[in-house]
Amino acid sequence: MTKRNILITGGDGMLASHLKEEFAQTHNNNVYCLNKSECDITNIHSISQVVDKHHIDLIINTAAYTAVDMAETEKEIANKINHLALNHIAEVAKRDDIEVIHISTDYVFSGEGSIPYRETDPTSPVSVYGKTKVDGEIALLKNHTKSIIIRTSWLYDACHANFFTTMVRLGREKDKISVVNDQFGTPTYVKDLALTIVSISNKLDTATTEKYGIYHFSNEGETTWCDFAHEIFKNNGITCAIHPVSTEQFVRPAQRPKYAVLDKTKIKFTFGIKIPEWKSSLLNCIEQFNLNIRN
């Protein structure tokens, strides 16, 4: 495979850091993992300058406004990053015939269903965050056909701020915590997502038009936030009690999808992706977490 120059936006984020690490194992890419100050996706001149300077062959956009609750009041900022910036990425990518991989979310769905969502199911977001992500998907696909969008859910890892690390911290600090027990989805270990993105990117040289478009990826299986917390505690030896609460009891500014399980058939069939079950990936994360502590 010809050596490629890859731009990863959102360089300070959880997914970007794992992508950088996984691409480093392949030894056939020059990877530019850049933060906002180095590549501002809301500024088309910033994107263009980076692409021109490094002769970029592939853009992986992980940059996003992800503060779901704050988005309800910071609508303009969320829209600028999650939606309007995709017009800029698309314009620069189309100009230079660059393929794009963009990361989206399960929040594009209403959560009113009861079977895993397919890529062809209609979107119906119930939050500002979800709407801006839908609008970003539309903008990218409308303006640059050589794009792949990967919707994912409930991302966590062993070292960044996320549900896993928060639960471990709270479980060790408190005797009892409350966790929502009526929202269903699938935890996704970020390392698994990063490996999938690297695998897909390595197959783009032979990609046909049919392979572009929207895909779903999360770990296999489904659970609730409450049961996810139980698994985290059980496998970390944490004895803190968990009190299950309903969404209505745990009031937050932004509405969450009640059911957000994603159907992964398309990504498995199209790219030959093998997806681990969420409990086994959680054990891998815990192993990495304990390794980080020892080091």
LOBA-251033 format. One line per 5 residues: number of its first residue (from 1); their letters; for each residue x negated, y, z of N, C-alpha, C. Coordinates in steps of 0.1 Angstrom, whole numbers. Each point is the difference from the previous one (the first is absolute). Last residue first. Layout:
BEGIN
NUM = a = X:Y:Z:X:Y:Z:X:Y:Z  ...
***
This chain:
BEGIN
295 = nrinl = -17:17:360:-11:7:-6:0:15:4  34:-30:16:-13:-6:4:-12:8:-6  44:12:-12:-2:3:14:-14:-5:4  15:-10:-43:-3:14:1:-4:4:14  16:-43:-8:-14:1:-5:-4:15:1
290 = nfqei = 44:-11:10:-8:-4:11:-15:1:-4  32:10:-33:1:10:12:-9:-4:11  5:-29:-37:-9:11:-3:1:11:11  27:-38:5:-14:-4:0:-9:12:-3  45:7:-3:-4:-1:14:-14:-4:1
285 = cnlls = 19:0:-43:-2:13:5:-4:1:14  11:-41:-19:-12:5:-6:-3:14:5  40:-19:13:-11:-7:7:-13:5:-6  38:14:-22:-1:7:13:-11:-6:8  12:-21:-40:-8:13:-3:-2:8:13
280 = skwep = 27:-39:1:-14:-4:-2:-9:13:-2  47:6:4:-6:-4:13:-15:-4:-2  26:12:-39:-3:11:9:-6:-4:13  -7:-28:-46:11:3:9:-4:10:11  -24:0:-49:0:-7:13:13:3:7
275 = ikigf = -9:-1:-55:3:9:11:1:-8:13  -21:0:-54:4:-9:11:1:9:13  2:10:-56:-4:4:13:5:-10:10  1:7:-51:-5:-12:6:-5:3:15  22:30:-34:-14:1:3:-6:-12:7
270 = tfkik = 47:2:-14:-7:8:-10:-15:-1:2  30:-21:32:0:-7:-14:-9:8:-10  5:17:44:-7:-13:1:0:-7:-14  22:41:5:-14:2:1:-8:-13:1  48:-1:-2:-6:6:-12:-15:1:1
265 = tkdlv = 27:-15:38:-1:-10:-11:-8:6:-12  13:18:46:-14:0:-6:-1:-9:-12  39:29:32:-2:-12:-8:-13:1:-7  14:25:48:-3:1:-15:-2:-13:-6  27:25:45:-9:-12:-4:-1:1:-15
260 = aykpr = 24:29:35:-9:5:-11:-10:-11:-4  46:17:31:-5:-12:-6:-9:4:-12  17:34:27:3:-11:9:-6:-13:-5  -18:51:-10:7:-11:-6:2:-11:11  -5:50:18:-8:-11:-5:9:-10:-7
255 = qaprv = 2:57:13:6:-13:0:-9:-11:-7  -15:46:27:2:-6:-13:6:-13:1  -9:25:40:5:10:-10:4:-6:-13  4:-30:44:-11:7:-6:6:9:-11  16:-35:45:3:11:-9:-13:7:-6
250 = fqets = 17:-45:24:-14:5:-3:1:11:-10  39:-24:12:-6:3:13:-14:7:-1  23:-16:-39:8:11:6:-6:4:14  -18:-38:-22:-4:12:-7:7:12:6  -5:-40:33:6:2:-13:-6:13:-6
245 = vphia = -26:-33:36:10:11:-1:5:1:-14  -31:-35:37:6:3:-13:11:11:0  -45:-9:32:15:1:1:5:3:-14  -46:-24:23:6:7:-11:15:0:1  -47:-6:35:13:-4:-4:5:9:-12
240 = ctign = -53:-14:13:10:11:1:14:-5:-6  -44:-24:2:11:-4:8:11:11:1  -43:-17:-35:6:11:7:13:-4:6  -34:-24:-29:1:-3:14:5:12:8  -3:-6:-49:-10:8:7:-1:-2:15
235 = nkfie = 32:-21:-30:-13:-4:-5:-12:8:5  46:9:13:-3:-14:3:-14:-4:-4  17:44:-10:-3:-2:14:-4:-15:3  13:11:-44:-12:7:3:-4:-2:15  41:-17:-15:-11:-8:-5:-13:7:3
230 = hafdc = 39:23:12:-2:-13:8:-11:-8:-5  12:38:-25:-7:4:13:-2:-12:9  25:-7:-39:-14:3:-4:-8:4:13  46:-5:5:-7:-13:-1:-14:1:-5  25:40:2:0:-6:13:-8:-13:0
225 = wtteg = 10:22:-40:-11:7:7:-2:-6:14  21:-33:-35:4:13:4:-13:6:7  1:-37:-42:1:1:14:6:14:4  -17:-38:-44:7:12:4:2:0:15  -31:-23:-46:8:-2:12:7:14:4
220 = ensfh = -48:-1:-27:12:-8:-1:8:0:13  -30:43:-15:-2:-14:4:13:-7:-1  -3:38:-33:-1:0:15:-4:-14:3  12:31:-48:-9:-9:8:1:3:15  23:10:-54:2:0:14:-11:-9:6
215 = yigyk = 5:31:-48:-1:-13:6:2:2:15  6:28:-52:2:-1:14:-2:-14:5  -24:19:-46:14:1:6:-1:-1:15  -29:-22:-45:1:12:7:14:1:6  -13:-36:-27:-5:-1:13:1:13:8
210 = ettat = 12:-7:-47:10:-5:9:-5:-1:15  -28:14:-36:10:10:3:10:-5:10  -46:-25:2:9:4:-11:10:10:5  -53:-15:17:14:3:3:8:4:-13  -48:-13:10:8:-8:-8:15:3:2
205 = dlkns = -32:23:25:-6:0:-14:8:-8:-10  11:3:47:5:10:-8:-6:1:-14  -9:-28:41:7:-6:-11:5:10:-10  -22:11:41:-10:-8:-8:6:-7:-12  27:25:32:-9:9:-8:-10:-8:-8
200 = isvit = 28:-24:29:7:5:-11:-9:9:-9  -18:-16:40:2:-11:-9:8:5:-13  -7:30:36:-13:-3:-7:2:-11:-11  37:9:27:-3:12:-9:-13:-3:-7  11:-31:33:9:-1:-11:-2:11:-10
195 = laldk = -24:1:40:-4:-11:-8:8:-1:-12  14:31:32:-12:5:-7:-5:-11:-9  36:-11:27:4:9:-10:-12:5:-8  -8:-26:38:6:-9:-11:5:9:-11  -18:22:37:-11:-8:-7:6:-8:-11
190 = vytpt = 29:22:30:-6:9:-10:-11:-7:-8  43:-23:23:-14:3:4:-7:7:-11  53:-1:12:-9:-2:-10:-14:3:5  54:-14:18:-13:7:2:-9:-4:-11  54:2:-6:-12:-9:1:-13:8:3
185 = gfqdn = 57:5:12:-10:2:-11:-11:-10:2  49:22:26:-7:-12:-6:-9:4:-11  27:20:46:-6:4:-13:-8:-11:-5  21:2:44:10:-2:-11:-4:5:-13  -22:3:45:2:-15:-3:10:-2:-11
180 = vvsik = -37:39:26:12:-2:-8:1:-15:-5  -25:15:46:-3:-1:-14:13:-4:-7  -23:17:52:11:-2:-8:-3:0:-15  -29:-13:48:2:10:-11:13:-4:-7  -32:-10:49:12:-2:-8:1:10:-11
175 = dkerg = -37:-1:30:6:-13:5:12:-4:-9  -45:31:-15:13:0:6:4:-14:5  -42:11:-23:2:11:9:12:-1:8  -13:-32:-34:-10:0:11:1:11:10  29:-3:-38:1:-12:7:-10:-2:12
170 = lrvmt = -2:37:-31:11:1:10:2:-12:8  -33:-2:-34:-3:11:10:11:1:11  6:-29:-36:-10:-6:8:-4:11:11  31:13:-33:6:-10:9:-11:-6:10  -13:30:-34:8:7:10:6:-10:10
165 = tffna = -25:-16:-37:-9:6:10:8:7:11  26:-19:-35:-8:-10:7:-9:6:11  26:29:-29:8:-8:9:-8:-10:8  -29:40:-18:11:-7:-6:8:-8:10  -49:29:-10:12:2:8:12:-6:-8
160 = hcady = -49:-22:-6:6:13:-3:13:1:9  -27:-41:-1:-8:11:5:6:14:-2  14:-47:-14:-6:-1:13:-6:12:6  44:-2:-35:-14:-6:0:-5:0:14  49:8:-33:-7:0:12:-14:-5:-2
155 = lwstr = 52:14:-25:-14:-2:-1:-7:1:14  49:-3:-22:-5:-2:13:-15:-3:1  17:-2:-49:8:3:12:-8:-3:12  0:11:-59:-4:-8:11:7:4:12  -4:6:-58:7:3:12:-4:-10:11
150 = iiisk = -24:17:-47:2:-11:9:7:6:13  -9:13:-56:4:4:13:2:-12:9  -27:14:-49:5:-10:9:4:6:13  -10:19:-54:0:1:14:6:-12:7  -4:21:-48:-11:-9:5:-1:1:15
145 = thnkl = 30:29:-24:5:-14:0:-10:-10:5  11:53:9:-11:-8:-3:3:-15:0  33:36:8:-11:7:-7:-12:-8:-3  39:-18:23:6:8:-11:-12:7:-9  -9:-25:40:4:-9:-11:5:8:-12
140 = laieg = -12:25:39:-11:-7:-5:4:-9:-12  34:23:23:-9:10:-6:-12:-8:-7  30:-24:27:6:4:-12:-9:9:-8  -14:-13:43:0:-11:-9:6:4:-14  3:32:34:-14:-2:-5:-1:-12:-9
135 = dvktk = 41:8:21:-3:10:-10:-14:-1:-6  12:-28:36:7:-4:-12:-3:10:-11  -17:11:42:-8:-11:-6:7:-6:-13  21:34:26:-12:6:-7:-8:-11:-6  38:-13:25:4:7:-12:-12:5:-8
130 = gyvsv = -7:-20:43:4:-9:-10:4:6:-14  -9:29:37:-12:-8:-4:3:-10:-11  36:22:20:-8:9:-9:-12:-7:-5  39:-32:14:-8:10:6:-7:9:-10  27:-39:-10:8:6:11:-8:10:8
125 = pstpd = 1:-25:-54:-7:4:12:9:7:10  4:-32:-43:9:9:7:-5:4:14  -10:-30:-51:-5:7:11:11:9:6  7:-47:-29:0:14:0:-5:6:13  -19:-46:-22:12:4:8:0:16:1
120 = teryp = -35:-28:-21:11:5:-9:12:5:8  -38:-21:20:-5:12:-6:11:7:-9  15:-31:42:-8:-2:-12:-4:14:-6  14:-18:52:2:9:-11:-10:-3:-11  23:-34:38:-12:7:-4:2:9:-12
115 = isgeg = 43:-10:30:-10:-8:-7:-11:8:-5  36:20:22:-3:-11:9:-8:-11:-7  13:59:-3:1:-14:-5:-3:-11:10  -4:49:5:14:-5:2:2:-14:-5  -38:33:-3:-1:-10:11:14:-6:3
110 = sfvyd = -18:33:-35:9:4:11:-1:-9:12  -42:9:-35:13:-7:1:8:5:12  -45:14:-10:8:5:-11:14:-7:0  -36:-9:32:10:11:3:7:5:-12  -36:-32:0:13:-6:1:10:10:3
105 = tsihi = -45:15:-27:5:-4:13:14:-7:-1  -50:14:-31:13:5:5:5:-8:12  -47:11:-33:6:-7:11:13:7:5  -31:-5:-49:6:9:10:7:-8:11  -37:-2:-45:7:-9:10:4:9:11
100 = veidd = -16:8:-54:3:5:13:6:-12:8  -33:10:-48:11:-7:7:1:5:14  -17:28:-44:-4:-6:12:11:-7:6  -8:31:-40:4:-14:-2:-5:-8:12  -3:49:-5:-12:-8:-2:3:-15:-2
95 = rkave = 36:32:5:-10:7:-8:-12:-9:-3  32:-15:31:5:-2:-14:-10:7:-10  -8:5:46:-2:-14:-4:4:-2:-14  8:42:20:-14:-2:-2:-3:-14:-5  45:10:10:-5:9:-11:-14:-3:-3
90 = aihnl = 20:-21:37:5:-6:-13:-6:8:-11  -7:16:43:-8:-12:-2:4:-6:-14  25:37:14:-14:3:-3:-9:-12:-3  45:-6:14:0:6:-14:-15:4:-4  8:-15:44:0:-12:-10:1:5:-14
85 = alhni = 4:30:37:-14:-4:-2:-1:-11:-10  43:14:17:-6:9:-11:-14:-3:-3  21:-28:34:8:1:-12:-8:8:-11  -16:-8:46:6:-13:-4:6:0:-14  -19:41:20:-10:-11:0:5:-13:-6
80 = knaie = 28:38:4:-12:5:-8:-10:-12:-1  39:-5:27:3:0:-14:-12:3:-9  -3:4:47:1:-14:-4:3:-1:-15  -1:43:18:-14:-6:0:1:-15:-5  41:24:5:-8:5:-11:-14:-6:-1
75 = ketea = 30:-11:36:4:-6:-12:-9:5:-12  1:-1:52:-11:5:-9:3:-6:-14  30:-11:35:-1:15:1:-11:5:-9  8:-46:1:14:5:0:0:15:1  -41:-26:3:5:3:-14:14:6:0
70 = mdvat = -21:-18:39:-3:14:-2:4:5:-14  6:-46:13:9:9:7:-3:15:-3  -28:-34:-21:14:-1:-3:9:9:7  -51:1:-15:7:3:12:15:0:-2  -35:-7:-34:7:-12:5:6:3:14
65 = yaatn = -22:20:-49:6:6:12:8:-11:6  -43:-11:-33:15:2:2:3:8:12  -41:-27:-34:4:12:7:15:2:1  -25:-35:-24:5:-3:13:4:12:8  -12:-16:-53:5:11:8:6:-5:13
60 = iildi = -37:-13:-41:8:-6:10:5:10:10  -22:-1:-53:3:7:12:9:-9:9  -39:-7:-42:12:-5:7:2:9:12  -36:9:-29:7:-9:-9:13:-5:6  -36:46:3:8:-10:7:8:-9:-10
55 = hhkdv = -40:35:3:4:-8:-11:9:-12:5  -19:38:26:-4:-14:2:4:-9:-11  9:48:-2:-13:-1:6:-5:-15:1  45:10:-15:-10:4:-10:-14:-2:5  36:-7:30:1:-10:-11:-11:3:-10
50 = vqsis = 5:31:34:-5:-13:5:-1:-10:-11  20:41:-10:-14:2:2:-7:-13:5  48:1:-4:-7:1:-13:-15:1:1  27:3:39:0:-14:-6:-8:0:-13  6:42:19:-8:-8:9:-1:-15:-5
45 = hinti = 29:30:-21:-14:4:-4:-9:-9:9  47:-2:8:-4:-8:-12:-15:3:-4  24:-1:48:-6:10:-8:-6:-7:-13  20:-23:36:11:10:-2:-6:11:-9  -27:-37:16:10:-4:-11:11:10:-2
40 = dcesk = -52:4:17:13:4:5:10:-3:-11  -52:-13:15:9:-2:-11:15:2:5  -36:9:29:-9:-3:-12:9:-2:-12  19:10:42:-9:11:-3:-9:-3:-12  30:-33:16:7:11:-6:-9:12:-3
35 = nlcyv = -23:-48:1:11:6:8:5:12:-7  -24:-46:-23:-1:15:3:12:4:9  -32:-41:-23:11:0:10:1:14:6  -22:-26:-43:0:13:6:12:1:8  -32:-41:-25:12:4:7:-1:14:7
30 = nnnht = -21:-35:-40:-4:11:7:13:6:6  -10:-53:-14:8:12:-1:-8:12:7  -9:-49:-1:1:4:-14:8:12:-2  -9:-26:42:-13:4:-6:1:4:-15  31:-18:39:0:-4:-14:-12:3:-8
25 = qafee = 11:12:47:-4:-14:-1:-1:-5:-15  15:44:13:-15:-1:2:-4:-14:-1  46:11:-1:-7:2:-13:-15:-1:1  26:-4:40:2:-11:-9:-7:2:-14  -1:36:32:-7:-12:5:1:-12:-9
20 = klhsa = 25:39:-10:-14:2:-1:-9:-11:4  46:-3:8:-3:-1:-14:-15:2:-3  16:8:43:0:-14:-2:-3:-3:-15  6:44:14:-12:-5:6:-2:-15:-2  40:22:-16:-12:4:-7:-13:-5:6
15 = lmgdg = 41:-7:23:-1:-8:-12:-12:3:-8  9:27:38:-2:-14:4:-2:-9:-12  -13:53:-4:11:-8:4:-4:-15:2  -25:40:-18:0:-1:15:10:-10:5  -4:11:-47:-12:-7:4:-1:-1:15
10 = gtili = 32:14:-39:4:-2:14:-10:-8:8  -4:-9:-51:4:12:7:5:-3:14  -34:-23:-38:10:-3:11:3:13:7  -25:-16:-49:4:10:9:11:-5:9  -40:-24:-33:13:0:6:2:11:10
5 = nrktm = -31:-20:-44:0:11:10:14:1:5  -27:-45:-22:10:10:-1:-2:11:11  -26:-43:-31:0:8:12:9:12:-1  8:-46:-28:-7:13:-1:1:7:13  3:-54:-4:8:12:0:-9:13:0
***
